């Protein structure tokens, strides 16, 4: 039976041959997942032997990763805003860039000066946005929608494991449709969303991990990537208070198109947040009419 060090080396070599980046780190994460050990424990127990059944399980995961399956789907976990989230192929993997969205929502809530704001997370997926906001804003009321029942099941699991299930109402349906006849028209303080915004012609240039494994419905926003934004800007005034906020994540190169769209809407563009690569990442809008 191989030692932990030998198993990590073996896995890293297979991943390197398959063109997987950070091959040794990835191998260590997968072995730690199989053995239920953290990184420090792997280092301190480096000469411990790996039992054959677990070694076989580990090598099977290595092969799946070598064929492009994302590491997060293999381990079932992804960290976001300091919290651990369950992820499955039914949901988009939370990205660090989406943490800018959280920061702008928190700032908007502070600007609203509301003790108990009503926030709607549209297309909640894993629930990472709704759950994080519930944790950060103890007085907030949250509604999270998604068209996918499988995604909502994951989101509910994440809300429960972070003790936020009682704080978030999960509704199945397309965009804002689940809110119809629920008595929230003109009552929502803030709408937040990380929408599907990848254009169809970008499908083939996406990383294989994204293109082949993550849910297309959470990625692609029509021919020009703008379908979601058009519908949301048209429908949101029905539920949003005057002077309420909309905070959206946007895709690379979409800022000009969305800015033009906003000019003919019920909203005013307040600001744009750029990520660490200076790419426009988050828009904050405010309802003016």
Rosetta silent file (secondary structure, phi, psi, omega in degrees, C-alpha in Angstrom):
SEQUENCE: XXXXXXXXXXXXXXXXXXXXXXXXXXXXXXXXXXXXXXXXXXXXXXXXXXXXXXXXXXXXXXXXXXXXXXXXXXXXXXXXXXXXXXXXXXXXXXXXXXXXXXXXXXXXXXXXXXXXXXXXXXXXXXXXXXXXXXXXXXXXXXXXXXXXXXXXXXXXXXXXXXXXXXXXXXXXXXXXXXXXXXXXXXXXXXXXXXXXXXXXXXXXXXXXXXXXXXXXXXXXXXXXXXXXXXXXXXXXXXXXXXXXXXXXXXXXXXXXXXXXXXXXXXXXXXXXXXXXXXXXXXXXXXXXX
SCORE:     score description
SCORE:     0.000 S_00000001
   1 L     0.000  138.303 -178.631    0.000    0.000    0.000 S_00000001
   2 L   -74.854  156.476  171.836    1.341    3.470   -0.854 S_00000001
   3 E   -80.932  171.241  178.100    2.043    6.130    1.732 S_00000001
   4 H   -59.356  -44.492  178.948    0.199    9.441    1.647 S_00000001
   5 H   -60.881  -44.949 -179.610    3.205   11.101    0.016 S_00000001
   6 H   -64.240  -39.925 -179.435    3.467    8.370   -2.623 S_00000001
   7 H   -65.820  -41.948  178.745   -0.262    8.522   -3.372 S_00000001
   8 H   -63.830  -41.798  178.774   -0.172   12.307   -3.830 S_00000001
   9 H   -62.944  -43.480  178.551    2.833   12.009   -6.134 S_00000001
  10 H   -60.556  -47.779  179.702    1.111    9.300   -8.155 S_00000001
  11 H   -63.844  -41.215 -179.900   -2.058   11.360   -8.512 S_00000001
  12 H   -62.980  -38.571  178.905   -0.151   14.527   -9.387 S_00000001
  13 H   -64.332  -40.672  178.742    1.721   12.737  -12.153 S_00000001
  14 H   -66.513  -40.743  179.788   -1.527   11.501  -13.698 S_00000001
  15 H   -68.367  -39.909  178.154   -3.085   14.951  -13.502 S_00000001
  16 H   -61.934  -41.076  179.190   -0.012   16.612  -14.980 S_00000001
  17 H   -64.303  -26.372  179.549   -0.088   14.197  -17.912 S_00000001
  18 L   -90.431    0.437  178.411   -3.722   15.204  -18.494 S_00000001
  19 L    80.543   21.874  179.215   -2.873   18.907  -18.500 S_00000001
  20 L   -85.404  129.898  179.589   -4.561   19.726  -15.188 S_00000001
  21 L   -71.571  159.611  177.426   -3.176   22.816  -13.440 S_00000001
  22 L    47.146   50.928 -170.477   -1.991   22.785   -9.807 S_00000001
  23 H   -63.658  -38.698 -178.273   -1.747   19.045  -10.038 S_00000001
  24 H   -73.251  -40.095  176.247   -0.108   18.363   -6.669 S_00000001
  25 H   -60.881  -43.656 -179.959   -2.481   20.629   -4.759 S_00000001
  26 H   -63.149  -43.581  178.364   -5.436   18.989   -6.515 S_00000001
  27 H   -61.230  -40.412  179.208   -4.156   15.504   -5.742 S_00000001
  28 H   -65.296  -40.344  178.454   -3.746   16.471   -2.105 S_00000001
  29 H   -62.393  -43.556 -178.477   -7.279   17.856   -1.903 S_00000001
  30 H   -67.995  -40.239  178.309   -8.718   14.671   -3.391 S_00000001
  31 H   -68.016  -39.964  176.785   -6.721   12.387   -1.109 S_00000001
  32 H   -61.422  -37.107  177.410   -7.664   14.503    1.896 S_00000001
  33 H   -63.719  -44.135 -178.897  -11.300   14.200    0.851 S_00000001
  34 H   -67.465  -40.333 -176.776  -11.074   10.417    0.634 S_00000001
  35 H   -89.836   -5.736 -176.391   -9.195   10.069    3.941 S_00000001
  36 L    58.904   47.471  177.937  -11.146   12.839    5.711 S_00000001
  37 L  -125.617  144.532  175.188   -7.904   14.661    6.528 S_00000001
  38 L   -86.168  178.635 -173.780   -7.055   18.339    6.149 S_00000001
  39 H   -61.665  -40.723 -179.816   -3.893   19.654    4.522 S_00000001
  40 H   -64.362  -41.475  179.463   -1.963   19.843    7.796 S_00000001
  41 H   -65.384  -35.623  176.053   -2.891   16.278    8.686 S_00000001
  42 H   -61.772  -39.905 -179.566   -1.727   15.077    5.271 S_00000001
  43 H   -69.815  -42.963 -176.164    1.651   16.680    5.915 S_00000001
  44 H   -76.230  -18.466  179.397    2.073   15.371    9.442 S_00000001
  45 L  -112.883   29.914 -171.025    0.987   11.858    8.452 S_00000001
  46 L   -57.463  -26.656 -178.960    2.882   11.759    5.159 S_00000001
  47 L   -94.867    1.165  177.205    4.312    8.278    5.816 S_00000001
  48 L   -68.880  138.198 -179.379    0.965    6.767    6.805 S_00000001
  49 E   -79.315  147.490  179.350   -0.160    4.054    4.409 S_00000001
  50 L   -98.830  118.000 -178.563   -3.330    4.438    2.372 S_00000001
  51 L   -58.004  146.401 -168.198   -5.611    1.427    2.648 S_00000001
  52 H   -60.008  -42.252 -179.327   -6.241   -0.229   -0.724 S_00000001
  53 H   -61.629  -43.187  178.887   -9.980    0.439   -0.979 S_00000001
  54 H   -69.792  -34.480  176.335   -9.462    4.130   -0.268 S_00000001
  55 H   -62.845  -41.800  178.623   -6.521    4.233   -2.638 S_00000001
  56 H   -64.496  -41.640  177.119   -8.732    2.848   -5.410 S_00000001
  57 H   -60.900  -45.019  178.581  -11.423    5.422   -4.619 S_00000001
  58 H   -59.839  -45.913 -179.468   -8.805    8.168   -4.736 S_00000001
  59 H   -65.355  -33.370  176.389   -7.456    7.012   -8.103 S_00000001
  60 H   -64.224  -40.231  176.786  -10.997    6.925   -9.497 S_00000001
  61 H   -66.864  -38.673  176.802  -11.420   10.579   -8.479 S_00000001
  62 H   -58.825  -43.934 -179.932   -8.056   11.428  -10.027 S_00000001
  63 H   -65.149  -39.252  178.323   -9.214    9.921  -13.313 S_00000001
  64 H   -64.466  -41.625  177.953  -12.468   11.877  -13.221 S_00000001
  65 H   -66.495  -37.888  179.199  -10.544   15.093  -12.611 S_00000001
  66 H   -62.615  -27.082  178.565   -8.132   14.197  -15.422 S_00000001
  67 L   -90.849    7.169  171.320  -11.144   13.984  -17.756 S_00000001
  68 L   107.454   -9.789 -178.264  -12.249   17.484  -16.825 S_00000001
  69 L   -64.639  130.259 -176.676  -14.752   17.045  -14.002 S_00000001
  70 L   -60.028  143.878  179.378  -14.400   20.043  -11.652 S_00000001
  71 H   -56.607  -38.431 -176.720  -12.702   19.464   -8.340 S_00000001
  72 H   -65.200  -33.649  177.439  -15.653   21.012   -6.508 S_00000001
  73 H   -73.815  -27.560  179.027  -18.074   18.441   -7.904 S_00000001
  74 H   -73.114  -39.571  179.803  -15.714   15.647   -6.901 S_00000001
  75 H   -89.576  -22.644 -178.643  -15.444   16.806   -3.297 S_00000001
  76 L    80.533   14.777 -175.626  -18.962   18.277   -3.177 S_00000001
  77 E  -139.625  150.566  171.064  -17.744   21.496   -1.553 S_00000001
  78 E  -151.812  133.370  177.529  -16.750   25.068   -2.381 S_00000001
  79 E   -81.087  139.319  176.823  -15.816   27.930   -0.062 S_00000001
  80 E  -148.434  123.347  178.467  -17.585   31.266   -0.590 S_00000001
  81 L    51.965   39.684  177.115  -17.301   34.366    1.569 S_00000001
  82 L    80.560    4.753  179.605  -15.781   32.296    4.367 S_00000001
  83 E  -116.064  149.425  178.240  -18.557   29.696    4.334 S_00000001
  84 E   -94.851  125.508 -178.429  -18.477   26.126    3.081 S_00000001
  85 E  -115.622  139.549  170.437  -21.161   25.314    0.497 S_00000001
  86 E   -73.271  134.091  175.147  -22.364   21.989   -0.839 S_00000001
  87 L  -132.562  144.672  175.879  -22.207   21.921   -4.642 S_00000001
  88 L  -134.452  170.734  176.681  -23.435   19.381   -7.172 S_00000001
  89 L   -62.793   -4.566  176.485  -23.616   19.368  -10.990 S_00000001
  90 L   -81.854  -10.014 -176.909  -27.117   20.847  -10.575 S_00000001
  91 L  -132.868  153.538  173.860  -25.666   24.211   -9.550 S_00000001
  92 L   -66.656  142.170  177.044  -23.058   26.661  -10.722 S_00000001
  93 L   -75.096  124.456  179.038  -19.854   26.549   -8.678 S_00000001
  94 L   -57.691  136.821 -179.436  -19.575   29.756   -6.595 S_00000001
  95 L  -108.505  150.197  175.434  -16.780   32.042   -7.805 S_00000001
  96 H   -57.763  -33.026 -178.148  -14.630   34.451   -5.794 S_00000001
  97 H   -61.230  -28.760 -178.604  -15.709   37.253   -8.159 S_00000001
  98 H   -71.283  -13.804  175.148  -19.283   36.947   -6.903 S_00000001
  99 H   -65.156  -25.462  173.664  -18.089   38.079   -3.491 S_00000001
 100 H   -62.170  -34.206  177.668  -17.999   41.596   -4.992 S_00000001
 101 H   -62.582  -44.952  178.268  -21.762   41.213   -5.400 S_00000001
 102 H   -59.192  -46.694 -178.056  -22.128   40.471   -1.686 S_00000001
 103 H   -60.214  -40.627 -178.590  -20.060   43.505   -0.768 S_00000001
 104 H   -71.779  -33.824  176.016  -22.173   45.826   -2.918 S_00000001
 105 H   -64.956  -44.142  179.412  -25.421   44.453   -1.494 S_00000001
 106 H   -60.160  -39.581  177.652  -24.178   45.010    2.051 S_00000001
 107 H   -66.070  -41.998  179.925  -23.298   48.594    1.154 S_00000001
 108 H   -63.512  -41.142  179.133  -26.711   49.128   -0.463 S_00000001
 109 H   -63.240  -39.096  176.694  -28.514   47.798    2.615 S_00000001
 110 H   -62.976  -37.501  179.209  -26.514   50.203    4.772 S_00000001
 111 H   -68.765  -32.212  179.304  -27.572   53.031    2.460 S_00000001
 112 H   -68.832  -28.596 -178.799  -31.221   51.981    2.749 S_00000001
 113 L    56.836   43.555  178.244  -31.056   52.286    6.547 S_00000001
 114 L  -108.073  133.054  178.604  -33.656   49.543    6.919 S_00000001
 115 L   -73.141  -31.663 -176.043  -33.671   47.281    9.955 S_00000001
 116 L  -137.235   67.746 -178.083  -35.461   44.483    8.122 S_00000001
 117 L   -67.883  148.048  174.346  -34.989   44.842    4.339 S_00000001
 118 E   -97.704  118.602 -175.627  -36.735   42.432    1.983 S_00000001
 119 E  -118.264  134.702  177.115  -34.182   41.004   -0.457 S_00000001
 120 E  -114.977  123.513  175.551  -34.905   38.758   -3.449 S_00000001
 121 E  -100.541  111.454 -175.088  -32.130   36.549   -4.876 S_00000001
 122 E   -94.975  123.214 -176.809  -33.101   35.639   -8.438 S_00000001
 123 L    74.438   58.122 -168.205  -31.643   32.375   -9.765 S_00000001
 124 L   -68.075  -26.789  179.275  -30.212   31.335   -6.412 S_00000001
 125 L    59.426 -120.530 -179.513  -28.471   28.133   -7.594 S_00000001
 126 L   -69.266  -11.975 -176.329  -26.443   26.795   -4.671 S_00000001
 127 L    84.728    8.378 -173.780  -27.940   29.476   -2.452 S_00000001
 128 H   -61.542  -36.832 -179.902  -24.508   30.972   -1.778 S_00000001
 129 H   -71.435  -51.629 -177.725  -25.737   34.568   -2.210 S_00000001
 130 H   -61.135  -45.430 -178.210  -28.938   34.212   -0.184 S_00000001
 131 H   -65.477  -43.324  179.483  -27.312   32.229    2.624 S_00000001
 132 H   -62.450  -43.214  179.135  -24.336   34.586    2.855 S_00000001
 133 H   -65.656  -38.323  177.227  -26.604   37.633    2.988 S_00000001
 134 H   -61.422  -39.391  178.538  -28.760   35.987    5.650 S_00000001
 135 H   -68.216  -39.502 -176.022  -25.637   35.394    7.739 S_00000001
 136 H   -80.224  -24.079 -175.059  -24.358   38.932    7.220 S_00000001
 137 L  -124.507   82.311 -173.840  -27.718   40.686    7.696 S_00000001
 138 L   -57.864  -25.576 -178.862  -29.471   39.185   10.732 S_00000001
 139 L   -91.730   -6.719 -174.476  -32.509   41.437   10.327 S_00000001
 140 L   -74.096  149.299  170.147  -33.043   40.856    6.604 S_00000001
 141 E  -106.365  134.007 -173.925  -35.909   38.882    5.093 S_00000001
 142 E  -127.611  140.055  171.248  -34.913   36.852    2.047 S_00000001
 143 E  -122.945  133.402  179.369  -36.668   35.175   -0.854 S_00000001
 144 E  -124.535  127.358 -179.597  -34.665   32.995   -3.252 S_00000001
 145 E  -115.107  153.502  171.962  -36.017   31.808   -6.596 S_00000001
 146 E  -161.639  144.148  179.520  -34.803   29.297   -9.135 S_00000001
 147 L   -76.238  -16.829 -176.208  -36.363   27.529  -12.091 S_00000001
 148 L   -98.086  119.756  176.800  -34.554   24.305  -11.157 S_00000001
 149 H   -66.767  -32.711  178.653  -36.048   22.147   -8.401 S_00000001
 150 H   -67.042  -41.185  177.296  -32.727   20.298   -8.144 S_00000001
 151 H   -63.846  -42.130  179.634  -30.854   23.556   -7.575 S_00000001
 152 H   -62.409  -33.912  177.219  -33.356   24.618   -4.927 S_00000001
 153 H   -63.527  -40.462  177.109  -32.788   21.325   -3.108 S_00000001
 154 H   -65.806  -44.459 -179.248  -29.072   22.124   -2.938 S_00000001
 155 H   -60.890  -41.751  178.412  -29.808   25.693   -1.818 S_00000001
 156 H   -63.955  -39.638  177.513  -32.096   24.466    0.965 S_00000001
 157 H   -60.262  -43.719  179.469  -29.408   22.038    2.112 S_00000001
 158 H   -66.898  -38.556  177.652  -26.903   24.880    2.316 S_00000001
 159 H   -63.803  -40.421 -179.256  -29.353   27.095    4.166 S_00000001
 160 H   -67.084  -43.217 -176.265  -30.033   24.318    6.672 S_00000001
 161 H   -70.097  -19.282  176.043  -26.383   23.499    7.310 S_00000001
 162 L  -104.812   15.272  175.885  -25.708   27.188    8.030 S_00000001
 163 L    59.113   36.738 -179.278  -28.834   27.474   10.215 S_00000001
 164 L  -118.082    7.499 -174.333  -30.494   29.915    7.809 S_00000001
 165 H   -62.754  -35.690 -179.618  -33.373   27.775    6.520 S_00000001
 166 H   -74.156  -13.990 -175.749  -35.962   29.627    8.604 S_00000001
 167 H   -94.248  -14.365 -173.408  -34.684   32.960    7.282 S_00000001
 168 E  -123.747  130.120  174.829  -35.009   32.262    3.549 S_00000001
 169 E   -97.596  119.961 -178.978  -38.134   31.444    1.566 S_00000001
 170 E   -99.372  128.004 -177.079  -37.276   29.276   -1.447 S_00000001
 171 E  -128.398  132.993  179.549  -39.614   29.471   -4.439 S_00000001
 172 E   -91.706  132.537  177.027  -39.476   27.461   -7.658 S_00000001
 173 L   156.009  172.231 -174.734  -40.105   29.247  -10.939 S_00000001
 174 L   -82.987  121.159  178.467  -38.675   31.383  -13.702 S_00000001
 175 L    49.632 -118.020 -176.181  -37.102   34.682  -12.597 S_00000001
 176 L   -94.415    0.575 -177.197  -39.718   36.706  -10.677 S_00000001
 177 H   -55.260  -36.840 -178.954  -42.728   34.593  -11.672 S_00000001
 178 H   -65.198  -14.013 -177.828  -42.873   32.791   -8.280 S_00000001
 179 H   -86.580   -9.002 -179.280  -43.512   36.137   -6.576 S_00000001
 180 L   -60.150  136.311  176.490  -46.803   36.730   -8.377 S_00000001
 181 L    60.758   27.553  176.639  -49.788   36.987   -6.030 S_00000001
 182 L  -109.682   11.016  173.920  -47.599   36.695   -2.945 S_00000001
 183 L    73.729   23.801 -179.183  -48.277   40.218   -1.733 S_00000001
 184 L  -110.056    3.813  179.449  -44.802   41.616   -2.360 S_00000001
 185 L   -57.719  126.123 -179.813  -45.571   44.031   -5.209 S_00000001
 186 L    71.058   13.558 -175.584  -43.876   47.325   -4.397 S_00000001
 187 L  -113.768  -11.274 -174.438  -42.477   45.875   -1.166 S_00000001
 188 E   -82.357  133.480 -179.980  -39.016   44.579   -2.130 S_00000001
 189 E   -87.014  -32.448 -174.914  -36.042   46.692   -1.061 S_00000001
 190 E  -153.996  135.782  173.266  -33.345   44.987   -3.122 S_00000001
 191 E  -113.218  131.716 -179.635  -33.068   42.462   -5.944 S_00000001
 192 E  -129.410  145.302  178.525  -29.762   40.654   -6.400 S_00000001
 193 E  -161.548  141.506  165.468  -28.678   38.160   -9.032 S_00000001
 194 L  -109.439   92.096 -168.226  -25.720   36.433  -10.598 S_00000001
 195 L   -86.012  169.951  169.355  -27.481   35.624  -13.865 S_00000001
 196 L   -72.385  118.290 -175.527  -26.662   33.447  -16.871 S_00000001
 197 L  -134.881    6.194  178.354  -24.761   35.860  -19.111 S_00000001
 198 E   -75.954  135.552  178.849  -22.386   33.858  -21.321 S_00000001
 199 L   -78.092  152.905 -177.886  -23.109   34.283  -25.031 S_00000001
 200 H   -61.524  -35.193 -177.544  -23.790   31.224  -27.154 S_00000001
 201 H   -74.213   -5.591  175.872  -20.836   31.909  -29.452 S_00000001
 202 H   -93.856   -2.347 -175.457  -18.505   31.673  -26.443 S_00000001
 203 H   -53.492  -47.100 -173.395  -19.545   28.108  -25.680 S_00000001
 204 H   -75.680  -16.036  179.955  -16.595   26.482  -27.442 S_00000001
 205 H   -96.726   -2.883  175.955  -13.967   28.758  -25.897 S_00000001
 206 L   -68.552  153.051  172.019  -15.027   28.077  -22.315 S_00000001
 207 L   -56.599  144.623 -178.095  -12.844   25.866  -20.160 S_00000001
 208 H   -60.713  -32.724  179.489  -13.930   22.251  -20.512 S_00000001
 209 H   -60.530  -35.216 -179.833  -14.639   22.128  -16.778 S_00000001
 210 H   -82.675  -53.009 -174.486  -17.242   24.861  -17.261 S_00000001
 211 H   -60.718  -43.802 -171.096  -18.604   23.960  -20.705 S_00000001
 212 L   -92.134  -13.761 -170.998  -18.953   20.229  -20.173 S_00000001
 213 L  -124.420  -35.353 -177.087  -19.915   20.026  -16.513 S_00000001
 214 L   -82.057  151.949 -173.623  -21.652   23.109  -15.133 S_00000001
 215 L   -65.147  123.574 -178.408  -25.396   23.571  -15.822 S_00000001
 216 H   -58.486  -34.726 -178.719  -25.966   25.386  -19.110 S_00000001
 217 H   -63.717  -24.553  178.879  -29.112   27.071  -17.826 S_00000001
 218 H   -91.738   -4.767 -176.330  -26.988   28.874  -15.237 S_00000001
 219 L  -108.400  -48.419 -165.652  -24.369   29.900  -17.787 S_00000001
 220 E   -97.434  129.239 -175.916  -25.881   30.933  -21.101 S_00000001
 221 L  -111.077   35.952  179.636  -27.947   34.084  -21.530 S_00000001
 222 L    91.281 -175.514 -174.295  -29.044   33.781  -25.132 S_00000001
 223 L   -57.578  -39.651 -178.693  -27.331   34.780  -28.352 S_00000001
 224 L  -108.850    5.361  179.363  -25.955   38.017  -26.914 S_00000001
 225 L    74.750    7.382 -172.312  -25.938   37.035  -23.230 S_00000001
 226 L  -108.151    0.068 -173.276  -28.441   39.789  -22.437 S_00000001
 227 H   -57.827  -43.988 -178.135  -31.750   37.906  -22.298 S_00000001
 228 H   -62.835  -45.514 -176.722  -31.862   37.735  -18.519 S_00000001
 229 H   -62.644  -40.832  179.536  -31.086   41.435  -18.050 S_00000001
 230 H   -58.907  -48.039 -177.265  -33.830   42.502  -20.466 S_00000001
 231 H   -67.690  -41.987 -176.294  -36.458   40.492  -18.642 S_00000001
 232 H   -66.575  -43.456 -179.747  -35.293   41.432  -15.174 S_00000001
 233 H   -66.943  -29.141  178.095  -35.190   45.173  -15.843 S_00000001
 234 H   -76.305  -35.613 -172.146  -38.667   44.974  -17.377 S_00000001
 235 H   -93.970  -27.538 -173.206  -40.234   42.922  -14.575 S_00000001
 236 H   -61.867  -37.682 -179.744  -38.494   44.162  -11.425 S_00000001
 237 H   -55.190  -22.588  179.009  -40.329   47.519  -11.086 S_00000001
 238 H   -63.488  -35.182 -174.918  -43.485   45.519  -10.317 S_00000001
 239 L  -106.743  -19.986 -171.513  -42.053   44.286   -7.023 S_00000001
 240 E   -87.078  138.596  173.934  -39.359   46.834   -6.178 S_00000001
 241 E   -64.200  154.018  168.645  -39.944   49.895   -4.032 S_00000001
 242 E   -61.249  133.380 -174.493  -39.246   53.315   -5.486 S_00000001
 243 E    75.386    7.170  174.241  -35.564   53.992   -4.713 S_00000001
 244 E   -72.521  164.647 -174.057  -35.009   50.253   -4.260 S_00000001
 245 E  -107.273  151.063  166.908  -31.786   48.661   -5.476 S_00000001
 246 E  -127.656  124.124  179.494  -30.867   46.074   -8.080 S_00000001
 247 E  -119.568  121.994 -172.079  -27.369   44.569   -7.813 S_00000001
 248 E  -129.397  141.360  167.007  -26.230   42.389  -10.704 S_00000001
 249 E   -84.629  144.363 -179.920  -23.141   40.498  -11.735 S_00000001
 250 L  -128.268  162.668 -179.426  -22.217   41.051  -15.387 S_00000001
 251 L   -90.694  165.638  177.305  -20.016   39.339  -17.925 S_00000001
 252 L   -56.000  130.458  175.487  -16.830   40.497  -19.564 S_00000001
 253 L    74.944    9.821 -178.497  -17.459   43.240  -22.179 S_00000001
 254 L   -94.433   -5.349 -172.214  -21.165   43.633  -21.322 S_00000001
 255 H   -59.571  -42.640 -177.442  -20.947   46.947  -19.516 S_00000001
 256 H   -66.433  -44.140 -179.028  -21.689   49.157  -22.546 S_00000001
 257 H   -64.328  -42.723 -179.088  -24.705   47.142  -23.687 S_00000001
 258 H   -70.307  -37.115  177.946  -26.228   46.998  -20.226 S_00000001
 259 H   -60.681  -40.931  177.522  -25.577   50.689  -19.606 S_00000001
 260 H   -65.540  -39.581  179.068  -27.509   51.524  -22.777 S_00000001
 261 H   -62.542  -40.132 -177.864  -30.327   49.240  -21.713 S_00000001
 262 H   -64.169  -33.176 -178.815  -30.552   50.956  -18.324 S_00000001
 263 H   -58.046  -31.244 -178.283  -31.018   54.359  -19.990 S_00000001
 264 L  -101.680   21.648 -176.331  -34.416   53.275  -21.303 S_00000001
 265 L  -117.233 -173.415  178.175  -35.526   51.594  -18.061 S_00000001
 266 L   -86.376   12.912 -172.917  -36.960   52.572  -14.699 S_00000001
 267 E  -121.431  158.574  171.949  -33.469   52.551  -13.208 S_00000001
 268 E  -117.964  134.726  177.626  -30.428   54.752  -12.802 S_00000001
 269 E   -76.869  116.962 -179.336  -26.952   53.271  -12.856 S_00000001
 270 E   -84.849  -49.172 -177.413  -25.310   54.178   -9.557 S_00000001
 271 E  -163.751  166.484  179.082  -21.919   52.548   -9.858 S_00000001
 272 E  -125.184  130.017  175.645  -19.796   49.764  -11.326 S_00000001
 273 E  -101.704  129.080  177.823  -17.532   47.529   -9.258 S_00000001
 274 E  -101.004  147.859 -179.570  -14.419   46.180  -10.982 S_00000001
 275 L   -83.701 -172.216 -175.870  -12.685   42.964   -9.978 S_00000001
 276 L   -67.671  -15.417  174.981   -9.003   42.476   -9.226 S_00000001
 277 L   -96.751   10.963  179.914   -8.273   42.307  -12.979 S_00000001
 278 L    66.164   24.990  177.435  -10.035   45.675  -13.426 S_00000001
 279 L   -93.156  130.275  175.459  -12.920   43.990  -15.273 S_00000001
 280 E   -56.300  124.275 -171.288  -16.400   45.464  -14.662 S_00000001
 281 E  -122.910  -34.674 -174.913  -18.040   42.811  -12.519 S_00000001
 282 E  -134.962  134.289  175.157  -20.993   44.238  -10.573 S_00000001
 283 E  -109.852  141.079  172.691  -23.606   46.866  -11.398 S_00000001
 284 E  -119.737  122.872 -179.668  -25.717   48.676   -8.839 S_00000001
 285 E  -116.165  156.903  174.672  -28.960   50.243  -10.068 S_00000001
 286 E  -133.513  135.046 -179.223  -31.638   52.241   -8.264 S_00000001
 287 E   -71.942  127.873 -177.092  -35.268   52.515   -9.243 S_00000001
 288 L  -112.057  -21.124  179.866  -36.142   56.117  -10.094 S_00000001
 289 L  -137.068    0.000    0.000  -39.664   55.845  -11.564 S_00000001
